[in-house]
Every structure is written in structure tokens, then in C-alpha cells.
Amino acid sequence: MSAGLAAAPTALTHVDSRDIATGEVMATYAAMDADAVADVVRRARSATAVWGRLGFDQRRMRLEAWATDLVDHSEELVTLIHRESGKPEADAYLELVIAVEHIRWAARNAKRVLRSRRIRPTVLMANYAGVIDREPFGVVGVISPWNYPLFAPVAPIASALAAGNAVVLKPSEHTTGVGAELVAAFARANADLPGQLLALATGSAAAGAGLIAAPVDKLAFTGSPRTGRLILEACAKTLTPTVMECGGKDALIVAPDADVEQAADGAAWGGFSNAGQTCVGVERIYVHRDVAEAFIAALKRRLSRVQIGTDVGSTYGPMMLARQGETMRAQVQAAIQGGAGAPLGGAERVHGQFGEPILLVDADESSQAVQEETFGPMVTVRTVSSVEEAIRLANGTPFGLGAAVYSRREGRRIASALRCGMVSINSVIAFVSIPALPFGGVGESGFGRIHGDEGLRTFSRTKSVSTKLYDIPAMNGMLLFRPRITLWALKKMTNLRFGRTGRR
């Protein structure tokens, strides 16, 4: 449940960047309609020729200058993230660190991954040379969420720019200020480049719809499965290719040989940092009965020290939207009515957009608390009799984004059995911080990959080039009028290579 394109366009004239704690308006941005967004896309398209002529080495320098600018302005940027989203400034800085690492990785690896590559033809085409080229799409649209307003857009933007594309970013209307500063940083660091190479489209649903209708040449979306389907329907009209990250209901498995204290640390961070508003965060925990009591006790100890709020020293801040608190409250109430235990307390721990940590123990696996994304500070914990049962239950939702496993000896075996796109062993969410690892899911969690080599390839198209070097007499079958000897020669060669006689 990440922010993105809503179900239908609105008639807003502007969107405000607000301090989530005080409601203070910090800045106001235009709520662009389809025509305004189309103009942004047109200007971005005009910038692609300049960017493409720079080549990989020059683009690397420009991207690294962008990362430097973000770090040089980190104090202001971290404060802005804190004020718009409510997350602690330390967590906002961690988001910045991961973001600039991804920018640098994309900048430094694009040439290796995307340069032209020669291939070796088969015997039949031995007189030809083959080359695989990677070319930019043109203009890439990025619709990004509010839960990680800096890092979430940076990953696809960095790969798309490194591949030679221009990019139009449509940030969430709830964190427009962070998106605007991200774009401004690139312009500051590269004042001699066209200003619309990395461009901004502001607003809510109408701006997102306008980005698709413009059209862009590829779209990267992070958000809910429901919104993802709407976007896919819209993109189908122009056959615009997409990469979709649509959330998750990630599981953590605690095996009987796990380090229980480490597992509790991981569960606490993965489930409750950023108020549980992490698409690859921990939402379901399956713990072996041999260590269940010790694990639950260790997790409760950690959560008992949590302080919620937006003041210095707070562990995490509010949920972004009031409806998230309502969803969390409803899931908790239904799960408890269905027989779940709540050792820390139930729905009374949800106070509007603030939620104290909630543990639901042995909730029914068919309940909404287990099957549907919560996007709040709540996890379910179920005791299992075997690792195999844990794997089966972990694979028991339509989602398949990330997962985590704690085991001293069986981590790789368990990880290989999980239906998901990413797994951390003896940690949680670590794959996000390793830029070379592809990021993406299966099932309701979407398709396509960002980050890593695959992420760079995601934002480039393949062009195959064949060049005839010389003629081979009697072997050219691609003639409307062939000499008779050609078919004889082709049959002879094929039988020698593939026939039973030739293989003896």
C-alpha cells in the first residue's frame, strides 16, 4: 500500500508540502493536468539528444555530481524528509545514504552492463558478425511513493539516467517537497545541462494519468496492486512498457537453530521502523516451536522501549494517512475476534495516525491481518512445528516481494524454497542496501526489476545488428532463386551436425 496514482483524476489546482506534525504549509506546487504534464514530457524529450551525446563516462560524472550535491545539502534534505513524512531524522539520513550509494553504483556500472556486445554466430552464419546494442527508451516516467520519498524514486531514476534516458518524476502529492528537491539537486549539480533532463510533474491523480497519456516511453511505478492494475490498463492503450513494484506481505522465518536475539532485532526493525510503512518490511513471522517462547519474549522486550512521535528521540513517527490507522484497527479487531492473541494490546493502541506496536499471535491464516498489506506498526507471529510448515505458510499469500530467514545452517535451503523476489538471511531488508542486487517481486507484488545489472537493462532496449562480412559460395539460402547446389550443401551440413549419422 504505497502512494501513487489514485483511482480517478481530481480537480485540484495545487498541492501543498506540509509538516505532518503541525500541518504547516512549507511550499505549494501546481496540481498539473494532462496538458501541463505533456508539456513537461515534450521538453524532457528534447533534452535526450544532449544527454545521449555525452556517453557513459560523461553521464557517470554528472550522476556522481548529483550524489555529491545531495550529500552537501543533506541537512536541509533530511529535515524536509522528517517534516513531510514524520520519520526520525536518523532514518531519513539512512535513506539518503542508501540513495547516493545507488546513484554511484548505477553511474559506475552502466558502461559495463550496457555497452555493445559481440556475439558468435553459428556455423550456418559464419560469414556474419553479430552485435547486441543497448539503447535508451527516450523518456522514462517514474511514479514514486511517499514512504521512502528520496530512495524510492532515486533507484529507477539513477538507472534510467545512466542508461541515457531523460526522466519525468511524479512524486506522491504527500511528499512533493522531497521530490522537488531531488530534481533541484540534479539541476544544481549540472547547471550546463537542459533543465528538463530530470523533470518534475506535480499533483495527484491527474498528473499521474497525464504522465501515462503523454506518453512516456517506459513507466516505473511503485504503489498498491489496485493502482498498478489501473496503470497497466492505461499503459495498454499505448503499449507503454512498465516495471511494477506493488507492495508485499513479507514473511520472516525463525528456524530452530536461529540466533533468537538477532532474529528479534531483525523483526523489530523490519516490522516497526518507519511505522511499518515499508513494502519489504516484516509483516508475518513464522517461528519454530523450539524457540517461539524465547523469540516472542525477546521481541516484546524490544517493543516495550518504543517511543512514537515526531520529537527527537522518537523511535518512529505517524502513519502518513488516516485511513492506514483505520485499516490497522479493523485488521486487529477482526483477528482478535477470530482467536488471535495480542500480548501488547489490541486496537486501543491505534491513536489516529499514530500506532503503538502491536503483535498478533497465532492469528487465523485466512484473516486480513495475515493476507492483506497493513502498512502500519503491526506484525503477526505464528508458532510452527517445522520449517517446512513455515515455508508453506510464508508462500500462502498472493504477494511475493521479499522475505527473511534466520538460521545458522539452513538459510540458503529455506531461502530457495520461498516464492519471492528477494531474501535476506540472518538479517532483514539488507538486499535493498546492496545496489548490485536486483529489486522486485512476483505475483501481486508486481514484475520487472530495478537495481543492479537487471535494473540498468530495464531502462534500455535491445537492438540486434547483423553484418555480412563475405560470401560463401553455394551456401546463401536467403535468395529468391537459389542454385540447386545450395539446398544439397545445406542438407549435407545439417545432417552432419544434427542427424543420427553425423552424431555417431
C-alpha positions in Angstrom: 0.0 0.0 0.0 2.3 2.7 -1.3 1.2 6.1 -2.5 1.0 6.7 -6.2 -1.8 7.2 -8.8 -5.3 7.3 -7.3 -8.3 5.7 -8.9 -9.6 8.8 -10.7 -8.2 12.3 -11.5 -9.1 15.1 -9.2 -9.8 18.8 -9.9 -7.1 20.1 -7.6 -5.3 23.3 -8.6 -2.4 22.9 -6.2 -0.8 20.5 -3.8 0.9 21.6 -0.5 4.0 20.4 1.1 3.0 20.2 4.8 4.7 19.5 8.1 3.0 16.3 9.1 3.2 17.2 12.8 1.9 20.7 12.7 0.1 21.0 9.4 2.2 24.0 8.4 2.3 24.6 4.7 6.0 24.7 3.7 5.6 25.1 -0.1 2.9 25.0 -2.7 3.1 23.3 -6.1 0.8 23.2 -9.1 -1.5 20.3 -9.5 -0.7 19.7 -13.1 -3.4 18.5 -15.6 -2.7 16.2 -18.6 -1.7 19.1 -20.9 0.8 20.5 -18.4 2.4 17.1 -17.9 2.5 16.5 -21.6 4.4 19.8 -22.0 6.9 18.6 -19.3 7.4 15.3 -21.2 7.9 17.1 -24.5 10.6 19.3 -23.0 12.2 16.3 -21.4 12.3 14.6 -24.8 14.1 17.5 -26.3 16.8 17.0 -23.7 17.5 13.4 -24.6 19.8 14.2 -27.6 22.2 16.2 -25.5 22.3 13.6 -22.8 22.8 10.8 -25.3 25.8 12.5 -26.9 27.6 12.7 -23.6 28.3 9.0 -23.5 28.7 6.7 -20.4 31.8 8.4 -19.0 30.3 11.9 -19.0 27.0 10.7 -17.7 28.9 9.0 -14.8 30.5 12.3 -13.9 27.1 14.0 -13.9 25.4 11.4 -11.8 28.2 11.4 -9.3 27.9 15.2 -9.1 24.2 14.8 -8.3 25.1 12.4 -5.4 27.6 14.9 -4.1 25.1 17.7 -4.2 22.6 15.6 -2.2 25.2 14.9 0.4 26.3 18.6 0.5 22.6 19.6 1.2 21.9 16.6 3.4 21.0 18.6 6.5 18.2 20.5 4.7 17.1 17.4 2.8 16.9 15.2 5.9 14.9 17.9 7.7 12.5 18.1 4.8 12.0 14.3 4.8 11.4 14.4 8.5 8.9 17.2 8.3 6.9 15.8 5.4 6.9 12.1 6.4 7.4 12.2 10.2 10.2 9.7 10.2 13.1 10.3 12.6 15.9 12.3 11.1 18.4 9.4 11.7 16.2 7.2 9.5 15.9 9.9 6.9 19.7 10.2 6.8 20.0 6.4 6.4 17.6 6.7 3.4 19.9 9.4 1.9 23.0 7.2 2.4 21.4 4.3 0.5 20.2 6.6 -2.2 23.6 8.0 -3.0 25.1 4.6 -3.0 22.6 3.5 -5.6 23.4 6.6 -7.7 27.1 5.9 -7.6 26.6 2.2 -8.5 24.4 2.9 -11.5 26.8 5.6 -12.7 29.9 3.4 -12.4 28.4 0.2 -13.9 26.2 1.4 -16.7 29.1 1.2 -19.3 30.0 -2.4 -18.3 26.4 -3.6 -18.4 25.0 -1.6 -21.4 28.0 -1.3 -23.9 27.7 -3.1 -27.2 28.4 -6.8 -27.1 29.7 -9.0 -29.9 28.2 -12.5 -30.3 29.5 -15.5 -32.2 27.2 -16.7 -35.0 26.5 -20.4 -35.7 28.2 -22.3 -38.5 25.3 -21.6 -40.8 26.0 -17.8 -40.5 29.8 -18.0 -40.1 30.3 -15.2 -42.6 28.4 -12.7 -40.5 29.2 -10.7 -37.4 26.6 -10.1 -34.7 26.3 -7.2 -32.2 23.9 -6.6 -29.4 23.4 -2.9 -28.7 21.5 -1.4 -25.8 19.7 1.9 -26.4 17.8 4.2 -24.1 14.0 4.3 -24.4 13.8 8.1 -24.5 11.7 9.5 -21.7 11.0 7.3 -18.6 8.2 8.2 -16.3 8.6 7.4 -12.6 5.6 7.4 -10.2 7.0 7.2 -6.7 5.6 6.7 -3.2 5.7 8.7 0.0 7.0 6.1 2.4 10.6 6.5 1.1 10.3 9.7 -0.8 14.0 10.0 -1.5 15.3 6.5 -2.0 12.3 5.0 -3.8 12.5 7.4 -6.8 16.3 7.5 -6.8 16.8 3.9 -7.7 14.8 3.9 -11.0 15.9 7.5 -11.8 19.6 6.7 -11.5 19.4 3.6 -13.6 17.3 5.4 -16.3 19.6 8.4 -16.5 22.7 6.2 -16.5 21.2 4.3 -19.5 20.8 7.5 -21.4 17.1 8.4 -20.8 15.5 11.6 -19.7 13.2 11.1 -16.7 10.0 12.8 -15.5 9.3 12.2 -11.8 5.8 12.3 -10.4 6.3 12.2 -6.6 3.5 11.4 -4.2 1.4 14.5 -3.5 2.1 13.9 0.2 5.9 14.3 -0.3 6.1 16.7 -3.2 8.7 18.8 -1.5 11.3 15.9 -1.3 10.7 15.1 -5.0 11.1 18.7 -5.9 14.4 18.9 -4.0 15.7 15.7 -5.6 15.1 17.2 -9.1 16.6 20.6 -8.0 19.7 18.9 -6.8 20.4 17.4 -10.2 19.9 20.8 -11.8 22.2 22.5 -9.4 24.9 19.8 -9.9 24.6 20.0 -13.7 23.7 23.7 -14.5 25.0 23.4 -18.1 22.6 20.6 -19.0 19.0 21.1 -20.2 16.8 21.8 -17.2 14.2 19.2 -18.1 16.5 16.2 -18.4 15.3 15.2 -14.9 11.9 16.9 -14.7 9.1 17.2 -12.2 5.4 16.6 -12.7 3.4 17.6 -9.6 -0.1 16.8 -8.5 -2.1 13.8 -7.7 -4.1 11.5 -9.9 -4.4 13.8 -12.9 -0.7 14.3 -13.1 -0.1 10.6 -12.9 -2.6 9.9 -15.6 -1.1 12.7 -17.7 2.3 11.1 -17.5 0.9 7.9 -19.0 -1.1 9.7 -21.6 1.7 12.0 -22.7 3.0 9.3 -23.4 6.3 8.4 -21.9 8.4 5.6 -23.4 8.5 3.5 -20.3 6.9 3.8 -16.8 8.3 2.7 -13.4 5.6 2.5 -10.7 5.7 1.9 -7.0 2.3 1.5 -5.3 -0.6 -0.7 -4.5 -1.7 -3.7 -6.7 -5.1 -1.9 -7.2 -3.5 1.2 -8.5 -1.0 -0.9 -10.5 -3.8 -2.6 -12.4 -5.3 0.8 -13.3 -1.9 2.0 -14.6 -1.5 -1.2 -16.6 -4.9 -0.7 -18.2 -3.9 2.9 -19.2 -0.5 1.8 -20.4 -2.1 -0.9 -22.6 -3.7 1.7 -24.8 -0.3 2.9 -26.0 1.6 -0.3 -25.3 3.9 1.6 -22.9 6.2 -0.9 -21.2 6.2 -0.9 -17.4 8.0 -2.1 -14.4 5.7 -2.5 -11.4 6.5 -2.7 -7.7 3.2 -3.3 -5.9 3.9 -4.0 -2.3 4.2 -7.1 -0.2 3.2 -9.1 2.9 6.7 -10.2 3.6 7.4 -13.2 5.9 10.2 -13.8 8.4 11.1 -17.4 9.3 12.8 -18.2 12.6 14.3 -21.7 12.4 15.1 -23.8 15.5 18.8 -23.1 15.1 18.4 -19.3 14.8 20.1 -16.8 16.9 16.9 -15.7 18.7 18.2 -12.3 19.8 19.4 -11.4 16.3 16.0 -12.6 14.9 14.2 -10.4 17.4 16.4 -7.4 16.4 15.5 -8.0 12.8 11.8 -8.4 13.4 11.7 -5.2 15.4 13.5 -3.2 12.8 11.8 -4.9 9.8 8.3 -4.7 11.3 8.2 -1.3 13.0 10.8 1.1 11.6 9.1 3.9 9.5 5.9 3.0 11.4 5.7 -0.3 9.5 5.4 1.6 6.2 7.9 -0.4 4.3 6.9 -2.5 1.3 9.7 -5.0 2.1 9.2 -4.8 5.8 8.3 -7.7 8.0 4.6 -8.3 8.4 4.4 -12.0 9.1 6.6 -14.1 11.4 6.7 -17.9 11.5 8.8 -19.2 14.4 9.7 -22.8 15.2 8.1 -24.0 18.4 11.5 -24.8 19.9 12.4 -21.1 20.1 9.0 -19.5 19.9 8.6 -18.6 23.6 12.1 -17.1 23.7 11.7 -15.2 20.5 8.3 -13.6 21.4 9.7 -12.6 24.8 12.8 -11.0 23.1 10.6 -9.2 20.6 8.3 -7.9 23.4 11.3 -6.5 25.3 12.4 -4.5 22.3 9.0 -3.2 21.5 8.4 -2.1 25.1 11.0 0.6 24.7 9.4 2.1 21.6 8.5 5.8 21.7 6.2 7.1 19.0 6.0 10.7 17.9 7.9 13.3 15.8 10.1 14.7 18.6 13.8 14.0 18.9 14.3 10.5 20.4 11.1 9.0 18.9 11.5 5.5 17.5 9.1 6.1 14.6 6.5 8.7 13.6 2.9 8.6 12.4 1.4 6.7 9.6 1.0 9.1 6.6 -2.7 8.7 6.1 -5.7 8.5 8.5 -7.1 5.5 6.6 -4.0 3.5 7.4 -4.9 3.7 11.1 -8.4 2.7 10.3 -7.2 -0.3 8.3 -4.9 -1.4 11.1 -7.6 -1.1 13.7 -10.0 -3.1 11.6 -7.5 -5.9 11.0 -6.6 -6.1 14.7 -10.2 -6.3 15.8 -11.1 -9.0 13.3 -8.0 -11.1 14.1 -8.7 -11.0 17.8 -12.3 -11.9 17.3 -11.0 -14.8 15.2 -8.9 -16.1 18.1 -5.6 -14.3 17.9 -3.7 -13.3 21.0 -2.5 -9.7 21.5 0.2 -9.7 24.2 0.9 -6.0 23.9 -2.7 -4.9 23.5 -5.2 -4.6 20.6 -6.9 -1.9 18.6 -6.8 0.6 21.5 -3.1 1.0 20.7 -4.1 2.8 17.5 -4.4 6.5 18.1 -5.5 8.1 14.8 -2.3 8.2 12.6 -0.1 7.0 15.5 0.1 3.4 16.3 1.9 1.7 19.2 3.5 -1.6 18.3 1.0 -4.5 18.0 1.8 -8.2 18.0 -0.9 -10.6 16.9 -0.1 -14.2 18.0 -1.5 -17.2 16.1 -4.0 -15.2 14.0 -6.0 -17.2 11.6 -4.1 -17.5 8.3 -7.1 -16.5 6.3 -7.6 -13.3 8.2 -6.9 -9.9 6.7 -4.1 -9.3 9.2 -2.2 -12.1 7.6 -3.3 -11.9 4.0 -3.5 -8.2 3.3 -0.9 -5.5 3.5 -1.2 -3.5 6.7 1.4 -0.7 6.2 1.4 0.1 9.9 3.3 -0.9 13.1 1.8 -4.4 13.4 3.1 -7.9 12.8 1.6 -11.4 13.1 3.5 -14.2 14.8 2.7 -17.9 14.4 4.3 -20.8 16.1 5.0 -23.7 13.7 6.0 -27.3 14.2 8.6 -27.5 11.4 10.5 -25.3 8.9 8.5 -26.9 6.1 5.3 -25.7 7.7 6.8 -22.2 7.9 7.8 -22.3 4.2 4.3 -23.4 3.2 2.6 -20.6 5.2 5.1 -18.0 4.1 4.2 -18.8 0.5 0.5 -18.7 1.3 -0.4 -15.1 0.2 -0.8 -13.7 -3.3 2.3 -11.4 -2.7 5.9 -12.3 -3.3 8.2 -9.3 -2.8 10.8 -10.0 0.0 11.4 -12.3 2.9 13.8 -13.0 5.7 15.3 -16.2 7.2 17.1 -16.6 10.5 19.0 -19.9 10.6 22.7 -20.8 11.4 22.8 -23.8 9.0 19.7 -23.9 6.7 19.4 -20.3 5.5 20.1 -21.0 1.8 17.9 -24.0 1.7 14.9 -22.2 3.2 15.5 -19.1 1.0 15.5 -21.2 -2.1 12.0 -22.6 -1.2 10.4 -19.2 -0.8 8.2 -17.7 -3.5 9.5 -14.1 -3.7 11.9 -11.9 -5.5 14.4 -11.2 -2.6 15.5 -12.9 0.6 17.8 -11.7 3.5 19.4 -14.5 5.5 20.2 -13.6 9.2 19.1 -10.0 8.5 16.1 -8.1 7.2 15.8 -5.9 4.1 19.6 -6.0 3.5 19.1 -6.6 -0.2 17.8 -3.0 -0.6 21.2 -1.6 0.5 23.2 -3.7 -1.9 23.0 -1.8 -5.2 24.1 -4.7 -7.3 21.2 -6.9 -6.2 18.0 -6.6 -8.4 14.9 -5.5 -6.6 11.4 -6.7 -7.5 8.8 -9.3 -6.8 6.4 -11.9 -8.2 2.6 -12.3 -8.1 0.7 -9.4 -6.6 4.0 -7.7 -5.8 4.5 -6.9 -9.5 7.1 -7.6 -12.1 10.3 -6.3 -13.6 13.4 -5.4 -11.7 15.2 -2.2 -10.6 18.7 -2.0 -9.1 21.7 -4.0 -10.3 22.5 -5.1 -13.8 18.9 -6.1 -14.4 17.8 -2.6 -13.3 20.1 -0.9 -15.8 18.8 -3.3 -18.6 15.2 -2.5 -17.6 15.7 1.1 -18.8 17.3 0.2 -22.1 16.0 -1.6 -25.2 17.8 -4.3 -27.1 18.9 -3.8 -30.7 20.4 -6.7 -32.6 22.7 -5.9 -35.6 24.0 -8.4 -38.1 26.7 -7.6 -40.7 27.7 -9.8 -43.6 31.5 -9.9 -43.9 31.9 -12.1 -47.0 30.0 -14.5 -49.3 30.3 -18.3 -49.0 29.7 -19.8 -52.5 26.6 -22.1 -52.7 25.7 -21.5 -49.0 23.4 -18.5 -49.3 19.9 -19.8 -48.7 18.4 -16.3 -48.5 17.9 -15.9 -52.2 14.7 -15.9 -54.1 16.4 -18.0 -56.9 19.0 -20.4 -55.4 21.4 -22.6 -57.2 20.5 -26.3 -56.8 23.8 -27.0 -55.0 22.7 -24.7 -52.2 20.0 -27.0 -50.9 22.3 -30.0 -51.3 25.0 -28.3 -49.3 22.6 -27.2 -46.6 21.2 -30.7 -46.2 24.7 -32.2 -46.1 25.8 -29.8 -43.4 22.6 -30.2 -41.3 22.8 -34.0 -41.4 26.4 -33.9 -40.3 25.7 -31.6 -37.4 22.3 -32.9 -36.2 21.4 -36.2 -37.9 22.0 -39.6 -36.3 24.7 -40.5 -38.8 26.5 -37.2 -38.1 26.3 -37.7 -34.3 27.9 -41.2 -34.4 
